[in-house]
């Protein structure tokens, strides 16, 4: 809470967090309030760094901050100028005293964390909103002139193009569960008999290693992956694919967006791996909106289509 004495910025941050009384509170809401509070303040100018979409959620329901709002009003008065030398926390010049609260008990901490945990029902709602929203948004894009469009869904991580991407991200994340297994294992590469005989000790000193990737969805999820395939009507063009994957964790859902481009390997066949065009990943709370993720994915596909057609036309001109 900022200690016995609140700085100007800490006070502004806390007060900005309780301005809204209903709906989700986004970090952009806090930024807008704080920026206005410090207009004309030559002594302190907050500096904001935006990352991702800027729609990250501080709390999904402002009503959850009702008790905090009361605590802020009662324990930190508007005039919070305590004498720095007053180590006992007694009243300063303003007559205001700061109450030192005991730390939360283990049960209180667990109860607070429990509110952030997802449920099977929320997982269904989020994946439905994401995948149904993608179907709706992509149906409004005009691909029919150049591509035939098909969509596929899986209840597991089937699409090979996104496996390594997902594993490398999830293996670095701290997750309190094993709802998804994402591991990178390094194994010693065995030398061939000829290499063992000819190189001897030198071969043993220069051991080669290979990476083994393991990705498993351990929990039940009816809609885990969504795949959009754009198959070209003209042989000059290549196939484009969008794969959206949902990797559940107790506290949040990880969403992966991958667009790839696939050249022909036969008259009517395309390379399975393809070339990566763009990729992004997101962490979203189970009750947070997903419209911004849908818009990002739609824009990524539309840009990939435009760039590919422009490159083909330029090559033919």
C-alpha positions in Angstrom: 0.0 0.0 0.0 3.0 2.3 -0.2 4.1 2.4 3.4 3.1 4.7 6.3 3.2 7.7 4.0 1.9 7.7 0.5 3.8 9.5 -2.2 1.9 11.7 -4.7 2.1 9.1 -7.4 1.1 6.2 -5.1 -1.9 8.2 -3.9 -2.9 9.0 -7.5 -2.5 5.4 -8.6 -4.7 4.1 -5.7 -7.4 6.7 -6.2 -7.4 6.1 -10.0 -8.1 2.4 -9.4 -11.4 3.1 -7.6 -12.8 5.8 -9.9 -14.9 3.3 -11.8 -17.7 1.6 -9.7 -18.8 -1.0 -12.2 -17.3 -3.0 -15.1 -13.7 -4.0 -15.8 -10.9 -1.6 -14.7 -8.2 -1.4 -17.3 -4.7 -0.1 -16.9 -5.6 2.5 -19.6 -8.3 3.8 -17.2 -5.6 4.4 -14.5 -3.2 6.0 -17.0 -5.9 8.5 -18.2 -6.8 9.6 -14.6 -3.1 9.8 -13.5 -2.1 11.8 -16.6 -4.8 14.4 -15.8 -3.9 14.5 -12.1 -0.3 15.5 -12.9 -1.0 18.1 -15.6 1.0 21.2 -14.7 3.0 19.4 -12.1 6.6 20.5 -12.8 8.0 18.5 -9.9 6.8 15.1 -10.9 5.8 13.8 -14.4 4.6 10.2 -14.7 6.0 8.3 -17.6 3.9 5.5 -19.1 5.3 2.6 -21.1 2.7 0.8 -23.2 3.2 -2.9 -24.0 0.9 -5.3 -25.8 -2.6 -3.9 -26.6 -2.9 -1.6 -23.6 -6.2 -3.4 -22.7 -4.7 -5.4 -19.9 -7.1 -5.7 -16.9 -6.3 -4.5 -13.4 -9.5 -6.1 -12.1 -12.4 -7.7 -14.0 -15.1 -6.2 -11.8 -14.8 -2.8 -10.1 -17.2 -4.0 -7.4 -14.4 -6.1 -6.0 -12.6 -2.9 -5.0 -15.5 -1.7 -2.8 -13.9 -2.7 0.4 -10.5 -1.3 -0.8 -12.2 2.0 -1.6 -13.5 2.3 2.0 -10.1 1.4 3.4 -8.4 4.0 1.2 -10.8 6.7 2.4 -10.6 5.8 6.0 -6.9 5.0 6.5 -5.2 7.5 4.1 -6.7 10.9 4.5 -6.5 13.5 1.8 -3.7 15.3 3.7 -1.2 12.5 4.2 1.8 14.6 5.4 3.3 12.7 8.3 6.6 13.8 9.7 9.3 11.5 8.3 11.0 11.4 11.8 7.8 10.1 13.5 8.8 6.5 13.6 6.0 5.5 16.0 3.3 6.4 13.5 1.6 8.9 15.8 -0.3 11.9 14.6 1.7 14.5 12.8 1.0 18.1 12.1 -2.3 17.3 10.4 -3.5 15.2 13.3 -3.8 12.1 11.1 -2.4 8.7 12.1 -1.7 5.7 10.0 -2.9 2.4 11.2 -0.5 -0.5 10.6 -2.6 -3.5 9.6 -1.5 -7.0 10.3 -0.5 -9.1 7.3 -3.1 -11.3 5.7 -3.5 -14.8 7.1 -2.8 -17.8 4.9 -6.5 -18.4 4.6 -7.1 -14.8 3.5 -4.3 -15.1 0.9 -5.8 -18.4 -0.4 -9.3 -16.9 -0.6 -8.0 -13.9 -2.5 -6.1 -16.1 -5.0 -9.2 -18.3 -5.4 -11.1 -15.4 -6.9 -8.6 -15.4 -9.8 -8.8 -19.1 -10.5 -10.8 -20.2 -13.6 -13.5 -22.8 -13.8 -14.5 -25.3 -16.5 -17.5 -23.2 -17.2 -15.4 -20.0 -17.7 -13.1 -22.0 -20.0 -16.0 -22.9 -22.2 -17.3 -19.3 -22.3 -13.9 -17.9 -23.2 -13.1 -20.4 -25.9 -16.6 -20.1 -27.4 -16.3 -16.3 -27.4 -12.8 -16.5 -29.0 -13.5 -19.1 -31.7 -17.1 -18.0 -32.5 -15.8 -14.4 -32.7 -13.0 -15.4 -35.0 -15.5 -17.2 -37.3 -17.7 -14.1 -37.4 -14.9 -11.6 -37.9 -13.1 -13.6 -40.6 -16.4 -14.2 -42.5 -16.5 -10.5 -43.1 -13.1 -10.4 -44.8 -13.2 -10.7 -48.6 -11.0 -13.7 -49.4 -13.3 -15.3 -52.0 -11.8 -13.6 -55.0 -8.4 -15.4 -54.5 -8.9 -18.1 -52.0 -11.2 -20.9 -50.9 -11.7 -20.8 -47.1 -12.1 -23.7 -44.7 -12.0 -23.8 -40.9 -11.1 -26.7 -38.6 -11.3 -27.1 -34.8 -9.5 -29.5 -32.5 -10.0 -30.5 -28.8 -6.2 -31.0 -28.5 -3.0 -29.5 -29.8 -3.0 -31.1 -33.2 -1.5 -28.5 -35.5 2.3 -29.1 -35.8 3.1 -25.6 -37.0 2.4 -24.0 -33.6 3.9 -26.7 -31.3 7.4 -25.3 -30.9 6.1 -21.8 -30.5 3.8 -22.8 -27.7 6.3 -24.9 -26.0 9.0 -22.3 -25.9 6.6 -19.7 -24.4 4.9 -22.0 -21.9 8.1 -23.6 -20.7 9.3 -20.2 -19.6 6.1 -19.2 -17.8 5.6 -19.8 -14.1 2.3 -21.8 -13.8 0.8 -23.3 -10.6 -0.5 -26.3 -12.4 0.2 -29.0 -15.1 -3.0 -28.5 -17.1 -0.6 -28.2 -20.1 2.7 -30.0 -20.3 5.2 -28.0 -22.3 8.8 -29.2 -22.0 12.1 -28.9 -23.9 14.4 -31.8 -23.2 18.0 -31.9 -24.3 19.2 -35.4 -25.2 22.7 -36.6 -26.1 22.9 -37.4 -29.8 24.4 -40.9 -30.2 27.4 -41.1 -32.6 27.3 -43.6 -35.4 29.6 -46.7 -35.0 31.9 -45.3 -37.7 32.2 -41.9 -35.8 32.9 -43.8 -32.5 35.7 -45.8 -34.0 37.3 -43.0 -36.1 37.1 -40.1 -33.7 37.5 -41.9 -30.4 38.2 -39.5 -27.5 37.6 -36.5 -29.8 34.1 -37.6 -30.5 33.3 -37.9 -26.8 34.6 -34.4 -26.1 32.5 -32.9 -28.8 29.1 -34.3 -27.8 26.2 -33.2 -29.9 22.8 -32.5 -28.3 19.3 -32.5 -29.8 16.2 -30.8 -28.4 13.0 -32.9 -27.8 9.7 -31.0 -27.6 6.8 -32.3 -25.6 3.4 -30.6 -25.6 0.3 -32.2 -24.1 -3.1 -30.9 -23.1 -3.8 -32.7 -19.8 -7.3 -31.3 -19.1 -10.5 -31.5 -21.0 -11.1 -28.6 -23.4 -13.6 -29.0 -26.2 -12.2 -26.2 -28.3 -8.4 -26.0 -28.0 -7.3 -25.0 -31.5 -8.9 -23.1 -34.4 -7.4 -23.3 -37.9 -8.3 -21.1 -40.9 -7.0 -22.4 -44.2 -6.9 -20.2 -47.3 -6.3 -22.3 -50.4 -5.5 -20.3 -53.5 -7.6 -20.4 -56.6 -4.5 -19.5 -58.7 -1.3 -21.6 -58.8 0.8 -18.4 -58.6 -0.4 -18.0 -55.0 0.5 -20.0 -52.0 -1.7 -21.4 -49.2 -2.1 -19.3 -46.0 -3.0 -20.6 -42.6 -4.0 -19.1 -39.3 -3.8 -21.3 -36.2 -5.2 -20.0 -32.9 -4.5 -22.1 -29.8 -5.8 -21.9 -26.2 -3.6 -23.3 -23.4 -5.5 -23.2 -20.1 -3.9 -22.6 -16.7 -5.7 -22.1 -13.4 -5.1 -18.4 -13.2 -5.4 -17.5 -16.9 -5.6 -18.7 -20.5 -2.7 -18.5 -22.9 -3.7 -17.7 -26.4 -1.3 -18.2 -29.4 -1.8 -16.7 -32.8 0.3 -18.0 -35.7 0.1 -17.2 -39.5 2.0 -19.3 -41.9 2.5 -19.4 -45.7 2.8 -22.8 -47.5 4.2 -23.3 -51.0 3.1 -26.2 -53.2 4.9 -29.5 -53.0 2.6 -31.1 -55.7 0.0 -29.9 -58.2 -2.7 -29.9 -55.4 -0.6 -30.3 -52.3 1.1 -27.8 -50.0 4.1 -28.0 -47.6 3.0 -29.0 -44.1 5.5 -26.8 -42.2 5.3 -23.6 -44.3 7.0 -20.3 -43.5 6.1 -18.2 -40.5 4.5 -14.9 -41.4 3.6 -13.6 -38.0 3.1 -14.8 -34.5 1.8 -13.4 -31.2 0.8 -14.7 -27.8 -1.5 -13.4 -25.1 -2.3 -13.9 -21.4 -5.9 -13.3 -20.7 -7.9 -13.7 -17.5 -10.8 -16.2 -17.6 -13.4 -13.4 -17.4 -11.7 -10.8 -19.5 -12.9 -9.8 -23.0 -11.3 -11.3 -26.1 -12.5 -9.0 -28.8 -9.1 -7.3 -29.1 -7.4 -10.6 -29.7 -10.0 -11.4 -32.4 -9.3 -8.1 -34.1 -5.5 -8.6 -33.9 -5.9 -12.1 -35.6 -8.2 -10.8 -38.3 -5.9 -7.9 -39.1 -2.9 -10.3 -39.2 -4.6 -12.6 -41.8 -5.8 -9.7 -43.9 -2.3 -8.2 -43.9 -0.8 -11.5 -44.9 -3.2 -11.8 -47.8 -2.5 -8.3 -49.0 1.2 -8.7 -48.8 1.2 -12.0 -50.5 -1.0 -10.8 -53.4 1.0 -7.6 -53.8 4.3 -9.6 -53.9 2.8 -12.0 -56.5 1.5 -9.2 -58.7 4.8 -7.3 -58.5 6.7 -10.5 -59.6 4.3 -10.9 -62.6 4.4 -7.3 -63.7 
